Amino acid sequence: MSTSGVDLYTDVLDDPVDLEMEEVNIKLENQGTVSVSEDLLDDVLTAPVVPIHNFKQEMDDLALEADNNNEELGESARLKAELLSKQTQEGIPAGKTSQSTSVDNSTLGISFDPNKRNAIFIGNLTWWTTDVDLVQLLKENEFQEVKAIKFFENRANGQSKGFALIELKNEETAQEAVEKLKDCVIHGQIPVLAMASKTSAHQFEQRSREASDSKGGRGPMKAGQNTMKKSTEVKAFSAPTMFPPAGPIGLQTYAGLPPPPVLSATGPLIADPSQLLPPIPPHHVPPPGLTLAGLPPPVPQVSLHAGVLGGLGGTKGLAPHVNPAFFSGAQPHVEMFSQSAIAVAESNLGNYDSAIDTLRTAISLVKQSGPDSNGNQLVIESLYERMKDIEKRYHSRSSSSSRHRGHRHDRDRDRERKRDYERDSRRDRSRSPEDPRHRSYSDRYREKERYRH
Amino acid sequence: MARERECMVNLYPLANYTFGTKDPLYEKDNSVSARFQRMRDEYEKFGMRRTVEGVLLVHEHNLPHVLLLQIGTTFFKLPGGELQPGEDDGDGLKRILTETLGRTDGVLTEWETDDIVSNWWRPNFESPQYPYIPAHCTKPKEHKRLILVQLPEKALFAVPRNYKLVAAPLFELYDNAAGYGPVIAGLPLNLSRFTFIYI
């Protein structure tokens, strides 16, 4: 993709929150045309769509860390690229490998079956409760045999969501554990227990989300917040107790003082979070990487020649893990893709965020897709329309959604927003849209939060 | 009074280095799943995987550029790989760099590996890596260490035919995790502690 293409794109997606129709009037010229072999295309194209059929039924709004993420796809793209180059070098026409290396869900962190009869969920843990702590707790209660422990984590930063799946010896011991551990205290909190099931997984997920939402989860922490909730206040699935604090810790807080109730936030406050933000860096123009090898190759295997240094600007400036230039102007692809994106979004209506996400991803894909600006623009328009439509429907349903809090502030941080949006839209492609955690704007929200730390 | 220590690093222009090719060097794993399966298997046998990667710098127009291996059009990685059980970081990195970029005529390249640039941990057999160990994690599955490799004034690198070697300017990597992943995109921050001398 050409530098200007990238730049253009960032400019255009100025304010993703208030997507206006005029944004559709972007110039699509100048987007680099990189022809990518079909199977690379397949791989990435199907990524946002396929999982919906694959395990939507099972996981649905479960958000069980449907962990196929960008890294993964990047990885897969890499391996694929390598495979391709291997093939081309061996004189095998590239093309028919997509099945063999497409992303394998079993490796994506969902190897755990929440329906395992010998498994329990334990929740209401602090984020610093470790697997060793859990084993210890189980041992103390005479559950010696622990087959596996899987923590649920916030993918963006690795932080524990405060619940874990534990596999015990068998169903009886599991049931026993659910009973017995209810009266324990771990890191000052009373754990919440349930037999593992889709429903309970969903509840735990929901709960941790509520907790982080209501606390502003990862925001800067208020002094005095870093404490344990009084155990008497713990109620299964309702009280958002899991989050003692996830932000930077106020300096005086860690003294182990008795805890004020978390929500009251009576301690000295950290100053306005926005003051912790870094200054806005100057506008960034992704430049061409300097190629040693010369040749800006759509084709992988360009080798170096000794002593020959290609000029500047050989490769495309920005090199996303996942190549944005999938469509190379292939109108049928674009159309098909947008149709399936719309279908997916529609089927996801119950889940506003993933619906929007899907469309947003689709838009960015189409935008990057290259030269067929007229046809593509129409497609983009229809996608935007659909997105606005869904937004409208959603807003009429819930006007005070906490989800929108995240992007109303920090209006001045345009540049971050732009870039975040740009990235997200790339990244989201490889994320499974059915995972409600990956809401349309939550990624950006997370990114923003990150700047504060 | 204590004095802050400046880390000085000499950088030479890209033109000082020449690049040849050699036989392709393939990854051990053919797919993402195979990759994580092998990581699991090896974890059982040897414990946490230790990976080292080299940060090789040159300069152009007085701006540091990082040498990256490019596979296909969109994937970039630092030269590096897995250490043998018990192997020293620096020794292992030198071994791997020689395999990856060393000359084929037997002349050894001098790699200086004195400074750690960053550390990353993989808490699960999954792709996320973080520049810290999440608090609930007692057994990370991989520790990746990035090490600054100071290059000799001139050198010849032999690049496996299935890769390209590119020199990415820091501004290209900065704040660009979408393009390069968090590890490489973090390099401009990691490297800012060094004082570069452009020769």
Interface residues (C-beta under 8 A of the other chain):
Chain A: V34 V36 L40 D67 N69 N70 E71 E72 G74 E75 S76 A77 R78 L79 K80 A81 E82 L83 L84 S85 K86 Q89 S100 T101 V103 D104 S106 T107 L108 G109 L125 W127 W128 T129 T130 D131 V132 F151 E153 R155 N157 G158 Q159 S160 P281 H284 P286 P287 G289 L290 T291 L292 A293 P297 P298 P300 Q301 V302 S303 L304 H305 A306 G307 V308 L309 G314 T315 K316 G317 L318 A319 P320 H321 V322 N323 R419 E422 R423 R426 R427
Chain B: L14 A15 T18 F19 G20 T21 P24 Y26 E27 D29 N30 S31 V32 S33 R35 F36 Q37 E60 H65 Q70 I71 G72 T73 T74 F75 F76 K77 P123 N124 F125 E126 S127 P128 Q129 Y130 Y132 P134 A135 H136 C137 T138 K139 L156 V159 R161 N162 K164 L165 V166 A167 A168 P169 F171 E172 Y174 D175 N176 A177 A178 G179 Y180 G181
